[in-house]
Each structure stands twice: as structure tokens, then as C-alpha cells.
Amino acid sequence: MALGSDSAAMTGAIVSGGVTVAVVGCGADVIYPREHSDLYYAVLDGGCVISEYPPGTAVAGFRFPVRNRIISGLSAATVVVEAGAGSGALITARHAAYQGRAVFAVPGMVGAPGSSGTNGLLKNGALVATSAEDILAEYEFTYPHSVSLTAARQATEGVDMAALAEDSISRLHVGSRGDNNFYGRGTYGGKNPPVANDRKTSAGKDEKTVRLGDLAEELPPGFVRVKKAPAPSEPQRIDLDMLDEVSVRVYNLMTPDVPVTADELVRSDLPVSDVLSSLSMLELAGAIEAGAGGYYLRRGCDDLSAGDE
């Protein structure tokens, strides 16, 4: 039920007479985002809202990436429409691949911040989705009684899909948050343009410094060419507030700098669902890195304890 493509997809399912399920990262009785109360009740009218958290559980950011494994597990496929390099959608895609589900990605413009994640998925074998037909074609022979490309083309022929979507979204009040209706505004906020840095010479005169990459052979008077000192490497920082005892245990089971899969971390008292959710939280907390092929890498040398601060 999130702002953006999630709620737009749910709207499409509702107005076309389909069934949709909302998996929330809070109590199932908590409407979030609050602007989607109309969508919440529309989902309940023909589908359901589910949660692994008790009723009344408040919204907390760390719970949403964890619930994504349920979304991918319930679905035949996961479609990533837009994702930056650190997007939580990539965690969902990894869960889908691990669960044996198909992963689709919508290609984006090379170099665009919101396309680096989706283009990376395509390089690693995700299926290309440039239209709904690309997804339907994958399942037409698996579900011949419910999926038909021919029927889909006939149903949409001559239909102004953009106008239909706009009308449906407007009626369900989807994606409206005051005057700011552009999803992700500020998410990829630009940096200030580079400026020359002032410094004092030994003679006390002001001089301007320019980057080493400047190609000018002769610099203007008052400028000197300097090499930017490399930034000191920062020690590993782990957001321990995001980790519970199970996540700490999974972290300690991993050997530093040795890639490991989720299967290798499963124990009799540590089911795969707990391992996968813990790996998601560890990645978000900055404790591990996820790589290709479903491998995870622990960088820190010291074990953690539940009482660490």
C-alpha cells in the first residue's frame, strides 16, 4: 500500500475486478500511509491486509524491508519498476530469487540514479519488463485458463490507459500527499555544485585551489593546482538499534570476509525465514554486504553481543 508503483498496481487490480493483498510493516489494523485509507478499505472489500506483527503495532521503518520477503513469497513474480543502488526493492528481488520466484525489471536510462538498481538486476539475469505483455507472456502457458495475451490486447484496444489510470487513482485518493504528488521527491536530492576552496599561502595571500582533474595547461593568475587528499577510511559502522538477538546470532555465525549463503546459516532452532529476515536487517544496518549469487559477506572481525552499544 506504499506511495508510488505499489499502490498504483493495487489500484489496477481493484478496478479491473481482481484480487490484491496488502502486506504491511505494522499492525494489520494500522493504516499506513494515512493518505491511503480509501485504498485500505478497497483492498479489504475484495482482498485482505496481512501482517506478521500483532494488531496495533506502530509504524517503524526497519519493519518494512523485513516484510518484503512475505511479498515476494506470496507472488509468482516480483517486478522492480525503479530502484537506486541501495533501494529496499533490491532486497525484495533477492528474496524472490532465493525463493525460486521470477524477477522482472524495467530498464531505465543509463546513469540515472533511479535506474542503477534495475539495470543491475537485468545484468544479473532478471527478465525485461517494458510492458504488461512481457509479464503476461511469461505465464500464458503456465496458466492458460486465466492468462491470455490475445484477450489482454482485445480488452485494452482503443482504451486510453493513462486516462483510466488517472481516474482510478483519483477516485481512490492514491498517492496524494498535499501538493507533493511526485513520488520520491528529494530521494535523490542533488549535491551542491563543486566550488573552488579558499586557502591561505605562507605569505598570507588568498589563493584558489582547483581539482587535479582540471585539464587546463595554464592556470589563471592566483590559482594553483593541488591534489585532493584521499578521504580517510571510516571504521565500520553498524546501527545496532536495528538488530535483535536473532540478527546478532546470524551475524556471529558468519566468518569475516568469507561469502556465505542463507542455507549455510540455517540451524534446527534457526529456520530459513528467520535467517532471511535477519540478513535483510543486517544489510540495512551496515553489518554485511549482499553480493551476486545469493551470497552475503560479513566485514567486521569482532562478534556482536545483544548488549553492544
C-alpha positions, 0 to 999 in steps of 0.5 A: 500500500506504499506511495508510488508503483505499489499502490498504483498496481493495487489500484489496477487490480481493484478496478479491473475486478481482481484480487490484491493483498496488502502486506504491511510493516505494522499492525494489520489494523494500522493504516499506513500511509494515512493518505491511503485509507480509501485504498485500505478499505478497497483492498479489504472489500475484495482482498485482505491486509496481512501482517506478521506483527500483532494488531496495533503495532506502530509504524517503524521503518526497519519493519518494512524491508523485513516484510518484503520477503512475505511479498515476494513469497506470496507472488509468482513474480516480483517486478522492480519498476525503479530502484537506486543502488541501495533501494529496499526493492533490491532486497525484495528481488533477492528474496524472490530469487532465493525463493525460486520466484521470477524477477522482472525489471524495467530498464531505465536510462543509463546513469540515472540514479533511479535506474542503477538498481534495475539495470543491475538486476537485468545484468544479473539475469532478471527478465525485461519488463517494458510492458504488461505483455512481457509479464503476461507472456511469461505465464500464458502457458503456465496458466492458460485458463486465466492468462491470455495475451490475445484477450489482454490486447482485445480488452485494452484496444482503443482504451486510453490507459493513462486516462483510466489510470488517472481516474482510478487513482483519483477516485481512490485518493492514491498517492496524494500527499498535499501538493507533493504528488511526485513520488520520491521527491528529494530521494535523490536530492542533488549535491551542491555544485563543486566550488573552488576552496579558499586557502591561505599561502605562507605569505598570507595571500588568498589563493584558489585551489582547483581539482587535479582533474582540471585539464587546463595547461595554464592556470589563471593568475592566483590559482594553483593546482593541488591534489585532493587528499584521499578521504580517510577510511571510516571504521565500520559502522553498524546501527545496532538499534536495528538488530535483535538477538536473532540478527546478532546470532546470524551475524556471529555465525558468519566468518569475516570476509568469507561469502556465505549463503542463507542455507549455510546459516540455517540451524534446527532452532534457526529456520530459513525465514528467520535467517532471511529476515535477519540478513535483510536487517543486517544489510540495512544496518551496515553489518554485511554486504549482499553480493551476486549469487545469493551470497552475503559477506560479513566485514567486521572481525569482532562478534556482536553481543545483544548488549553492544552499544 
